[in-house]
Amino acid sequence: MLKQKVADLFDEPACGVNQAKGEAARKKGCSKPLTPGAAAGGCAFDGAMIALQPITDAAHLVHGPIACAGNGWDNRHAFSSGPTLYRTGFTTDLGLLDVVHGGEKKLWKAIKEIVRRYDPPAVFVYQTCVPAMIGDDLVKVCQVATEKLGKPIIPVNAPGFVGSKNLGNKLGGEALLDHVIGTIEPEDPQPCDIGVLGDYNIAGELWQVEPLFQRLGMRLLGRITGDARYRDVAMAHRARVNMLVCSQALINVARKMRERWDIPFFEGSFYGVSDTSTALRTLAAMLVERGAPQDLIPRTEALIAEEEARVWERLAPYRERLAGKRVLLYTGGHKSWSVVSALTEIGMTIIGTSVRKSTEGDKQRVRDILGDDANMYDAIPPKDMYRMLKDGEADIMLSGGRTQFIALKAKRPWVDMNQERHAAYAGYQGIVALVEDIDRALANPIWEQVRKPAPWE
């Protein structure tokens, strides 16, 4: 079953990359093989846990050695407005004897103990490499546990060896489609119910845009999966429109929800002023097409005008200082274009952006913003990244924590743009926070001091 599931994901018809391939190329798949023992940027198990762990009231049990739970636990700052059970690390902690005798009984005992002590609405059980290789039947154990305990015990069959973190995101989405979405009906369906897919409320970013929805009368029914509750996800099939934030992660979920429940979707971003406004306009227009009140569109335009006037007033002093400053953006996915759009709005110059884990649609958006001669990199060798910063080709780098030390060694400012960050940059408030952080980093006097020759030189 897992092999067929992976093959189907590699042949995803809504993926622009797959559409451009021939039949033979699609069958080969799109995942780069991982090297055992190497730092490959995350495995399939890691990706599945990233996608599902923000369901905050559920228990998340890792079936495998303790290191799998330890290395993958809480590696994104996905915030919760209520329950905190999702931040408790549960694992079966398989050892050598379990490899010999099998870990199914240990898994059953762990599930029973979690249900007895915490009484969660659901338990997500994650398959890892070791139990998959020794033949533990995770799906059967979860099926029996569901029947005997009277709670949804959901198998997430995404052992690390099957592929990359991105494939794991999609396998996590498949678990929701197979076992969760559509299992609970909302008591009061509304014409302005919406779903947001592929947002994980990193550092509370969803909270920066949800008040905008509320002011327009839009109810965020389906959170997949930022600051989600199990019931939210189970009722997501009654959303009228879905917004897909990261197509590279959950395009399969958006497509299948459209096919099964007739929910149209679009891909958008909440990074930057214009992208946030475009997302709100698109949501309003699609909801009206689906039967929402006609006055939703003028109310949306009024809100956008009010918010844009406020945000441009706040950004005015920063635009003067940051205009022409050169940025090297080394991130990936939808941020490869959405952050580019946000920074160009305030007059900064993008000397290059990485397109790791980006779709062809993401790359085309970069070209639309920067032109056909845009510098897009799948990967930049550390020595080249260091040279670009050391020689002053870039004034600042925005990236993840793994590359911050290159910027520090080159004595250039750096701002964290990856999922480990503690700052929220979404929506109208978020772009102001991002610009403030960039301005603060560039203006820090330490950089001028450390670039001066030492007194003894």
N, C-alpha and C positions, 0 to 999 in steps of 0.2 A: 504493500500500500504506500509506503514512504517513497519507494522508487518511482512509482507512478505519479505521486503528488509532486515530486521534484521535477519530473519530466514535464508535467503540465505547466508548472511555474516557469520553466525555461521557454515554454512555447506560449507565453502570455500574449493573447491577441491584442490587448489594449496597450502593450508596450511598443513605443515607437521604434526601439532598436530591433525588436523581433520582426516588426512589419517590414523593415528594410532588408531583412536577410532572406536568403533562399531557403528552400525546404531542408536541404542537407545541413546548412549552417544552424538552423533552428534546432535540429535534433541534437547537435553537439552541446547545446546549452550555452549559458552565458556566464557561468561562474568559474573564476580562476581556481585551479586546484590549490589547496593549502599545503604547506610544508609542515609535517609534524614537528612540534617543538619550536617552531619559529613564531615570532610576533607578527601575526598576519592581519592585525587590525580587527580582530574579533571573529568568532566562529558562528555557526548557525544557531547553536544554543544561546550564545550571547545575544544575537539579534532577536530571537524569539522572546527572550526575557525582557529586553529593552522595550519591545512592542507591547507586552502584556502587563509588566509590573506596575505601570501607573493605574491599573484597576485597584484602587486603594483599599477597598474593604475586603478584598479576597486574600486568601492565603496562597503563597507561591512556594511550592515544594520542589526542590531540585533533587532528582533521583540520580545519585552519582557520588563520586568521591567528594570530600569536603572542599577540595580546592576549586571545583567547578562553581560551587555556591560562593566561596570566598572571593574569587577573581571577578565574578559577574555581578556581585551584590551591589546595588545602589550606585552603579557607575554613571548614572545620569541624575541630575538634580531635578527630578520630576516631583513637583510640590503637590501637596494635598490640602484641601480646605477643610478636611474633617478626619476620616479614619487614617490610622497610621499602621495598620496591620501589614501593609505591603512592604514596610521597611524592616519587618522581622524576617531574618534569614532562616528558612527551614530547609533541611537537607537530610537525606537518609544516611549520608556519611558511609558509603560502601568501602569495605576494606578487603584484604586479601581473601579471607574466608568466604566473603560474599561473592567474590569472583568465582570461587570454586563451587559453592553450593547454590548460587543464584540469589538475587536480591528481592524477589517478589514478596516474600513474607515480611521482610523488613519494610518494604514500601507500604504494604497493607497496614502494618502496625503504626507507621508514621501518619498515614492518612487518618486512621481512627483517633490517634492522640490529638492531632490538630483539631478535628471536629469536636472532640470532647472538651478540650480546653478553651478553644477560641470561638466555636460556633460561627464560622464565617458563612456568608451566603454561597460561597463556592471555593473550591480548591483547584488551582492550576498545578498540574504535575508535569515537570519538564524532564524529558529523556536526554541523557548525556551519552558520551561515547562508550564508556565502560559497560553499562547495562545493555546498551544496544548491541554491543559485540558479543556479550555472553548470552544473549537471547531472552532477556526479561521481556515479558509481554505486558508492556505498560498499558496498552489500550484495554486489554482484558481486565487487568487489575482495577483500572478506573471504572470500567463498566460494572463490575461486581460491587465496588465500593459505592457507586451511585445508587444501585438497587438496595443495598443493605443499610446504608446510612441516611438515605432520603435527601441527599444533597448533591448538587452537580459537582462531580469530580472530573475535571476536564484534562484529557491527555494532550500534551504539547510535544509531538513527536518530531524533535529537531536536534538530533545528536550533532555535535560539532563537526564530525568528519564529513558530513554531507555537503558542506559548502561554506560560503562566506556569511558574514553578519547580515548582509542585505537579504540573502536567501532566507535566513532565519526570521527576519522581519515578516516576510511573506508567509512563511510556515506558521508563524504566530497568528497572522491574519486568517489563515486557513482554519486554525483551531477555533477561532471565533465564529467563522462561517459554519463550521460543521456542528458546533456544540452550544453556541451561546446566542448569536444574533437571531431574533425571531422566536425565541422561546417564551417571552413575556409580552403581553399586549398592554400598551398604555391605557390608563383609565380615561384620560381626557385628551385624545388627539386634537391638535390644533393646526390651522392652515399655515402657520409660520414656524412649524417645527423644522429645525435644520440639524445636519450632522457635520462634524469636523473630523476628518480622517487624517492620520499621520501627524498629529500634533501631540506632544507628550507633556505639555505644561512645564517646559524646562525653565527653572527659576521663576515660575509663576507667569509665564508669557500669556497663557490663555486668559488669565485674569485681567490682562490689559485690553483685551478685545471683547470679552464677554459683556462688560457693561454697555458697549456699543450695541450689541445684539438686543440687550434688554430694553434700551431706550427706543429701539425700533419695533419692539413687540415680537422679536424673534426668540423662540425658545430653543436652547441648545439641548436637543433631545439625545443625540447620539455622540458621545465623546469617545473617540477611538484613537488613543485611550487616555488623554491627559486629564488628570483629576477626575477620573471616571469612578462610578460605582457599578457593581455587577448588573444592577437593574438597568442602568443607562445603556450599557452595551447590549443587553438582551432585548431592549425596546427600540434599538437603533433602526430597525427595518421599517418603522413608521415615520421616519424623517421625510419631509417633502423634497428636500434638496440636500446633496452632500457637497462639501468643499474638501478637496483633496490638497493637503498642504505639502506632502512629500510623496510624489508619485513613485519614486524609486522604491519606497518601502511598501506601500499598500495599494498599488494600482490594481492588484488582483481583487482586493476587497471592494473597491469602488465599482469595478466592472461587474462583479457578481451580484452586488446589491442592486445595480441597475437592471440586470437581467432577471433576477428573482423577484424583486419588489418594485420595479419600475421607478427607481429613484435616480434622476439625472444627477450628474456630478460635473464639476469643473475644477481645474487646478489653479490655485491662487496662493498668494503670500500675504503675510501681515508685517513684512519688513519694509519700512519706508512709508512715506506719506502717500505717494500715488498708488502703490500696490495695495495699501490698506483701503484706500477709497475705491479702487477698482473692485476689490473683493466684496465690499459692501454693496456696490452698485449691481454686481453680478448676482449676488444672493437675492437682492430685492427683485430684480427683473425676472429671475427664474421662479421665485415664489409667486409672483403675480401671474406668470404663465400657468402655474399649478393651482391657481384659484385663490390666492391671497388677496386682500383688499387692494383696490387700485391706488389708494392714497399712500401705499407703502413707498412707492418710488419718489414722489415729491418729499415725503418725510425723510427719506434717506438722503436726498440731495441737500436738504436743509441741515441735517446733522453733519454731513461731510463739509459743507461750507463753513459751519461754525467751528468744527474741529480743525480744519486746515488753517483757518485764520488764526486760531490760537497757537497752533504748533509752529507756523512760519514766524510768528512774532517771537516765540521763544528761541527759534533757531537763528534769527537774524544776526545776533552778535557772533555766533560761532561760524556762520558762513563766511564772514569777513576774514576770520583768522585761518580757516581751514581751506579756503579756496586755493586750488592748485597744489595742495599737499598730495604726495604720491603714496599710494597704498598697494601693498602686495597682499592679496587675499588668498589664503591657503586653507580652504575648508572643503566643501563638497556638497553633493545633493542639490536641493533647491536653493541652498544658500549661495551657490556659485553664481546665480543670477539675481536673486532677490536682494542680497546685501549689496551687490554691484549697483542695482537700481537705487537703493537707499543712499549710497555714498555719492553717486553722481548728482543726485538732487541737491546736495549741499556744496557742490563745486569741486569735490575731490577728484583726483586723477587715478584711475585704476591701471597700474602698469602690468597687471596679470592676475588671473584668477584660476584656481585649480578646478577641474571638472571631474574629480574622482567621484564615483558613484552617481554621476549626473546622467540624465537621459539625453537623447538627441534633442528633445524639446527644450531641456534646460540650456543646452549649448546654443541652440538657435536664439533663445532669449538673450543670452550674453551678446551674440552678434547684433541683435536688434538694438541693444543699448550702446555697445561700444563700436559697432561697425565690423565689417568683414575682416579687418586686420587685428581684431582683438587677440591678445595673448592668452591662450587657454592651455593649461598644463594638466596632463593626467597625473604626473608626479614631477617634483623638482628635486634633483639630488641635493642633499644638504650642503655640499660645497658650493653649488650654484646659488642656492638660497642665501648662503652666507655672503658670497661675493656681491649679490644684488643689494644687500643691505649695507655691507661694509663700504662699497663704492658710492653709496648714496643714491642708487637708482630708485630706491623706495625710502620714504621718510618714516614709515611705520608698517608693521605687519599685523594682520588679523588672522589668527589661526587657532589651532587646538594646542593643548598643553604639551603634546609631544614635540612640538617645534619651537616652543618659547625660548629654549636655551640657545638656539641658533641666533635669534634676535638679540638676546642678552649678550652673547659672545661678540656679536657685531656692534654692540653698544648702540642699539636702536630700540625705540619704544615698541611695545607689543600689547595687544588687547586680545583677550580670550573670546573667540567666537564659537567655540565648540560646545558640546552638550554638557561638559563638566563645569561650565561657568556658573557663577552665582548671581549674575545680572540678567535682567529680562529686557529684551530689545524689541518686542513686538508692538505693533499698533502705533498710534500717534504718540503716546507716552514713551514707548520704547525707543523710537528713533531719537528723541531728545536725550534719553539716557545713554544711547550709544554714542551720540555726538559729544556729549559731555565727557564720557570716558576717553574717547579719542583725543579730545582737546586737552584733557588733564594729562594724558600720557605724553603728548607732544610738548606740552609746556613745562613738564617737570624739569627743573634745572639740573638734575643729576646727569642727564644725557650730555649736556654741554661740558660738564665737569669731567666726566669719565673719558670723553673724546679728546681732551687736551693732553699734550705730552706730559708724562710724569716729571716731577721736579728734578729728578736725577738724570733725565734724558737730555 
